[in-house]
Amino acid sequence: MRKWIFLVYACGILFGLSSCSSYYYSTLASNDRSGSYNVNNDFVIENDSVCIIYSFYGEDGPVSVIIQNKLDEPLFVDWERSALIVNGRATSYCKDAVPIEGVTESSSYGSTYNWDRQYGSVSSRSRGTFSGEMQVPKGIEFVPPRAQIESSDLTLNKLVFDIISREELIDQRFAKADGSHARLKAKKFRESNSPLQLRSFLAFFTGGENGRERHYSYYETSFYLSELVKAGNLAPSNFQAWRDESGNFFYNCDYRSRRIGWIWGAVALGAAGLTTVILLATKTPSLDMPDMPHF
């Protein structure tokens, strides 16, 4: 029984030390006049041709880019000419897979693609879906007419741990999910003094098939870190700002402390295992045969 107590105790140490020791919550802002924030705090750039929606909500700030084609012809995203620039360093958005999917409609008057768009009434209609891959050059993604795609291959991982010193953070009051409040270390920034500057550069074109000339258009959007909160062990599920699911809000975990936790946890587990072996050695039941009766 005692050996199981030691094993459970050691596993508890390993789990506790390997959990996240400190959560960092970040809020992004933008002074870019090309777009604005919607009710979900996603940043939206929209014109007659395209709608681009940025969201960073999630662990490590996943850079989610939704691209809606508002045209009646195909739109192509040139990911090789597109990049996310973080503090002046560019990372390509380029990826290999080019999936396509959508909704089809057919009627007695003919057949057409209906990209979630309703037309006039007809005498009969059938509806279905399709998916597959389109043969396009590497780094080019196809956006069907009146459809959208989403890219979320990049993240903002471990960007601010070494940028902000603890001395720069001040105590502020934040709401918790249960209605109470917690005093956490935080700092707000303006665009001019923010330690984290982002720029997203996207390249689109129409044409390019059947001898048609490509017509390119470019969209650049800038963001910056406007607030950083060092929340200690206050997990996202207990932080009200996280539960609001704002598109300009994300968190990181201090994984360096997690790695140290794994090391110390492994040491503790090894020590507990050695103790268990010693206990087993000292408590091994006797293998002597009982005395046989003499006749």
C-alpha positions in Angstrom: 0.0 0.0 0.0 2.8 2.4 0.9 4.5 2.0 -2.5 1.3 3.3 -4.2 1.2 6.3 -1.9 4.7 7.2 -3.0 3.9 6.8 -6.7 0.8 8.9 -6.5 2.7 11.5 -4.5 5.5 11.6 -7.1 3.0 11.8 -10.0 1.3 14.7 -8.3 4.6 16.6 -8.0 5.3 15.9 -11.6 1.9 17.2 -12.8 2.0 20.3 -10.5 5.5 21.4 -11.5 4.9 20.8 -15.2 1.8 23.0 -15.4 1.9 26.6 -16.7 3.6 28.8 -14.0 2.5 32.2 -15.5 0.0 33.3 -18.1 0.5 36.3 -20.2 -2.6 38.0 -21.7 -2.1 40.4 -24.7 -4.4 42.9 -26.4 -3.7 44.1 -29.9 -4.8 47.4 -31.4 -4.6 49.1 -34.8 -4.6 52.7 -35.9 -4.9 51.6 -39.6 -7.6 53.6 -41.3 -8.1 51.0 -44.0 -10.4 49.0 -41.6 -12.1 48.9 -38.3 -13.0 46.5 -35.4 -16.4 44.7 -35.5 -18.5 43.8 -32.5 -16.2 40.7 -31.9 -13.1 42.9 -32.0 -12.0 41.2 -35.2 -10.3 43.7 -37.5 -12.2 44.1 -40.8 -11.0 45.6 -44.2 -13.7 45.6 -46.8 -14.4 47.1 -50.2 -16.4 46.1 -53.3 -14.0 43.2 -54.2 -12.8 41.6 -51.0 -13.4 41.4 -47.3 -10.4 40.6 -45.0 -11.0 39.7 -41.4 -8.2 39.3 -38.8 -8.5 37.5 -35.5 -5.8 36.5 -32.9 -8.0 34.9 -30.3 -6.5 31.7 -28.9 -3.4 30.3 -27.2 -0.1 31.8 -28.7 -2.1 34.3 -30.8 -3.1 32.2 -33.9 -3.1 34.6 -36.9 -6.5 33.8 -38.4 -7.1 35.5 -41.8 -10.5 35.1 -43.4 -10.7 36.2 -47.0 -14.1 36.7 -48.6 -14.3 37.0 -52.4 -17.1 39.4 -53.2 -16.6 39.2 -57.0 -18.5 37.1 -59.5 -15.1 35.7 -60.7 -12.4 33.6 -59.0 -9.9 35.4 -56.8 -6.4 34.1 -56.1 -4.3 34.7 -53.0 -0.6 34.8 -53.7 0.8 33.5 -50.4 4.4 33.6 -51.7 4.1 37.3 -52.1 2.3 37.7 -48.7 3.9 37.9 -45.3 3.5 38.6 -41.6 6.1 41.1 -40.4 6.8 41.0 -36.7 9.1 43.8 -35.4 10.5 44.1 -38.9 11.1 40.4 -39.5 9.0 38.8 -42.3 7.5 35.3 -42.2 5.8 34.0 -45.3 2.2 33.0 -45.3 3.0 30.4 -48.0 1.5 26.9 -47.7 1.2 23.9 -50.0 -2.4 22.7 -49.7 -5.0 24.3 -52.0 -8.4 22.9 -50.9 -11.6 24.1 -52.4 -15.2 23.5 -51.3 -18.6 25.1 -51.8 -22.3 24.7 -52.4 -24.0 23.8 -55.7 -27.5 24.4 -56.9 -29.3 23.2 -60.0 -32.8 24.1 -61.3 -35.1 23.5 -64.2 -33.7 26.6 -65.8 -30.1 25.4 -65.8 -27.4 24.9 -63.2 -25.2 27.4 -61.3 -22.9 27.6 -58.4 -24.5 29.3 -55.4 -22.0 30.5 -52.9 -24.5 30.9 -50.1 -26.4 33.4 -52.2 -30.1 33.0 -52.9 -31.6 33.8 -56.3 -35.1 34.1 -57.6 -37.6 31.3 -57.3 -37.6 28.4 -59.8 -39.9 25.5 -60.4 -37.5 22.9 -59.1 -34.2 23.0 -57.3 -31.6 20.6 -55.9 -28.7 21.4 -53.6 -25.5 19.8 -52.6 -21.8 20.3 -51.6 -18.5 19.6 -53.2 -14.9 19.6 -52.2 -11.5 18.8 -53.7 -8.2 20.3 -54.8 -7.5 22.7 -57.6 -4.3 22.5 -59.7 -2.7 25.9 -59.2 0.9 26.9 -58.8 2.5 26.4 -55.4 1.7 29.2 -53.0 -1.4 30.2 -54.8 -4.9 29.7 -53.2 -8.1 29.8 -55.1 -11.1 31.6 -53.7 -14.3 30.8 -55.6 -16.8 33.6 -56.4 -18.9 34.7 -53.5 -17.0 32.3 -51.1 -14.4 32.6 -48.4 -11.2 30.8 -47.2 -9.4 30.9 -43.9 -5.7 30.7 -43.1 -4.4 30.2 -39.5 -0.9 28.7 -40.0 1.1 31.3 -38.1 1.1 32.1 -34.4 2.5 34.8 -32.1 4.3 32.4 -29.8 6.6 33.6 -27.0 7.0 37.1 -28.3 7.0 39.3 -25.1 8.5 37.3 -22.3 11.9 39.0 -22.7 10.7 42.3 -24.0 9.0 43.6 -20.9 10.8 43.7 -17.5 8.9 43.1 -14.3 9.8 46.6 -13.1 7.7 48.1 -15.9 4.5 46.3 -14.9 2.1 47.9 -12.4 -0.8 46.6 -10.3 -4.2 46.8 -12.0 -7.6 45.5 -11.2 -9.1 42.9 -13.6 -12.5 41.0 -13.5 -12.5 37.3 -13.0 -15.0 34.9 -14.5 -16.8 34.4 -11.2 -17.5 38.1 -10.8 -14.7 38.8 -8.3 -11.6 40.8 -9.1 -7.9 40.2 -9.1 -4.9 42.6 -8.9 -2.5 41.7 -11.7 0.7 43.1 -13.2 0.1 44.9 -16.4 1.2 47.7 -18.7 -0.4 49.6 -21.6 1.3 50.9 -24.7 0.8 53.4 -27.5 1.8 52.5 -31.0 4.9 54.7 -30.7 6.3 52.8 -27.7 4.8 49.3 -28.2 7.4 46.5 -28.0 5.5 44.4 -30.5 4.7 45.7 -34.0 2.9 43.6 -36.6 2.2 44.2 -40.3 0.3 41.8 -42.5 0.9 42.1 -46.2 -1.5 40.2 -48.6 -1.3 39.9 -52.3 -4.3 39.0 -54.5 -4.9 38.7 -58.2 -7.7 38.0 -60.7 -7.2 36.6 -64.2 -4.1 34.5 -65.0 -5.9 31.7 -66.8 -6.7 31.1 -70.5 -4.1 33.7 -71.5 -5.6 36.4 -69.3 -3.3 38.9 -67.7 -3.0 38.8 -63.9 -4.3 41.9 -62.2 -2.7 42.3 -58.7 -4.0 44.2 -55.6 -2.2 44.5 -52.3 -3.4 45.0 -48.7 -1.2 46.0 -45.8 -2.6 46.2 -42.2 -0.7 47.1 -39.1 -1.2 46.1 -35.4 0.6 46.7 -32.2 0.6 45.4 -28.6 -1.6 47.8 -26.6 -1.7 46.0 -23.3 0.2 43.1 -21.6 -1.0 41.4 -18.4 1.1 39.0 -16.4 -1.5 37.0 -14.6 0.5 34.4 -12.7 -1.6 31.2 -12.4 -4.9 32.8 -13.3 -6.0 30.4 -16.1 -7.9 31.6 -19.2 -11.1 29.9 -18.0 -11.1 32.1 -14.9 -10.2 35.4 -16.7 -13.3 37.4 -17.8 -11.4 39.2 -20.7 -10.6 35.8 -22.2 -14.2 34.5 -21.9 -15.3 37.5 -23.9 -13.6 35.9 -26.9 -12.4 39.1 -28.4 -10.6 38.8 -31.7 -7.8 41.1 -30.6 -7.0 39.1 -27.4 -4.7 36.1 -26.9 -2.5 34.5 -24.3 0.8 32.8 -23.9 2.2 30.5 -21.3 5.7 30.7 -19.8 6.9 27.3 -21.2 10.4 27.9 -19.8 9.1 27.4 -16.3 7.2 24.4 -17.6 10.4 22.8 -18.9 12.1 23.4 -15.5 9.0 21.8 -13.9 9.5 18.7 -16.0 13.1 18.4 -14.9 12.3 18.7 -11.2 9.3 16.5 -11.6 11.4 13.8 -13.2 13.9 14.1 -10.3 11.1 13.8 -7.8 9.6 10.8 -9.6 13.0 9.1 -9.7 13.5 9.7 -6.0 10.1 8.3 -5.2 10.8 5.2 -7.4 14.1 4.6 -5.6 12.3 4.8 -2.3 9.7 2.3 -3.5 12.4 -0.1 -4.5 14.0 0.1 -1.1 10.6 -0.5 0.6 9.9 -3.5 -1.6 13.4 -4.9 -0.7 12.8 -4.5 3.0 9.2 -5.8 3.0 9.6 -8.8 0.6 7.5 -11.7 2.0 9.4 -14.8 3.1 9.6 -17.6 0.5 10.4 -20.3 3.2 8.1 -23.3 3.0 6.0 -23.9 6.2 7.1 -26.7 8.5 5.7 -30.0 7.3 4.1 -32.3 10.0 6.3 -35.2 11.1 4.8 -38.7 11.1 
